[in-house]
Amino acid sequence: MQPRNMSMSGVVDLAAVKAAQEAKAKAEQARAQAARQGGGTGAVSPADLVIDVDEAGFESDVLQRSTEVPVVIDFWAEWCQPCKQLSPVLERLAVEYNGRFLLAKIDVDANQLLMQQFGVQGIPAVFAVVAGQALPLFQGAAGEAQIRQTLDQLVQVAEERFGLTGLTVDPEAEPGGAQAAPARPAGPHDAVLEAAVRALDAGDLGGAIQAYKNVLSDDPGNMEAKLGLAQAELLQRVQGLDPQVVRKEAAEKPGDVQAQTAAADLDLAGGHVEDAFGRLIETVQRTAGDDRNAVRVRLLELFEVVGAEDPRVIAARRALARALF
């Protein structure tokens, strides 16, 4: 069973963006229904906050659940002594955080394929999956203060970006008795957004770009359309470029705006996020006037592709501010 909708390199996965949008709508709908009923919906037992996951159940237990609540994955093994120290801490914190995240435990000896797909080099290793997208949290031994800080950042991003406020926990609930959240009704732009994704899959970048622009003209704040447009425009810019020629020209002309922005586009399209950001920040430092502004605008466009809450974007924004001022 392969994990789907993951963007380990940082380049936006449109299916994951759609999952995030649906997760946010589902969370808002659940909160509204709970308010109408004067109570929570889909309450889980504290025992349901820690689950064992294998390859067969990965999609339902992790990917699907990650559209409701952040899923923290603990890769462990029976023979791993540091795992035996870390796992109880994570299990205790899962209960203490009271549904703000779900802890999924994966035995690497029994699930080698999942270990390989996440790129786990050693254990213990802790990842998270939020709205179908995976991100590494930490590897090896970690103190409880560091773990808490990491979890606090995770649940904050999950709530602010995706509207995932977590699960309702009821100490009296029967383990395994949670009910599924109500299905989200179709949104006004779903058909156009689906058409845009189909156009991307078919290689019709112009059609996808126009579809996303049509949505944004009516709904300027639509996150899926914003991120989809940014990615489609990136793919359109790199289409037909010869990587060897572009990189050779960029190496020979470090101050040339066109050469550097083309190379940065290729970097990002290939998943080399830090390289793309670093290249353009260095170009900002080397240029002035209209050239500098052109590089700055391209860098902001690449930020849109990756996502404003990504730590690499946050760090690059700080670096850009230092370069400009």
Steps between C-alpha positions, in 0.01 A plus 500: 500500500669820389449825687328740262472878481833558669728788418824409671704735280284802582350549154123531533296188424168619359315198636632582847397863460149384415504268802602794718220714364249222562643439846453864592142498371427177685637641824292815466188296427561273799543799730178655370307177547641458851386852586149427371481178699655650810776244514777324311475257212709196427644480853783253552629321804847595634599145401431590135770771499782244464472242222719233343523534122622262230535526123151362434332758722721798420256671265198482730681537832745775401425666166124525544520587869752777422218700340335510844796524739882520475642147513837462670686184392740324737731262311630248756620144552499262795881478506549880498579623852461874420156414355400351833584832663332722239181306428352525851557877497318537169216278620461704819506828307239371252260456792607828664443698178145367513440433132710779349697226322474125440803277565560218250765243594673312218725201571777529239584128512148413387457796263823543306323653201359790704842556655657525154229725360542750782878491455562390858874456551494407867263463791336637696370732231191718529302641206164671464234482230266798469228504233685228310840668505793351691770694680787386722487615863814357664722194508677337791474579868328828588418669828140551603532879477615472136223251423237729650629798301487297177148376573381851588625627162338207321153548651522876445575462128234230467239732648602825334568366152260207476237568766578171678411556865535133588271228632237527772602275789247352741643298792169309513502406131550138400835438326448479125155654522563833322261592223616638167467872445223605263589522133578842361252633245641591163648849485413758234839469327561125531418423137739768370774390740458138393522612137823685581654186654394294198656759271826478698496120479450526124786749464265786405673762713329792325159351568585435864630854548186650350276279716680607818480865395126461443457375857715778643310768312189393693669387824839677545570320829457144368809317627481206262476731199786721623737209553386323185558812291846550647597143420351503151683823414825351631455190284422720201820702552725191517329323210747460214803626696827311456629453857864473395485821297312688771738396777808573290373849423412561866849395608663730243270799571441526876348847467273427205138512614354284223767232542462483876120498506490224238746292705299563817183382325676178404632459854151528648334283237759233587425526872817692595317763702789648698717519187232696313446744786871543568578566135245781475593658833862513384383655173306764694824591677683535167238711321323834535201694368263324262719189481491459877125546506452240225697246704305588814168447321611161365610395848159593640339292225711201603396554862139456381588165343645360823257659748527790741521285814785281376807554725720544192278781377502668841881483515533626141269794571728605783804465276328702228420778746866513606611510135260784418550714808 
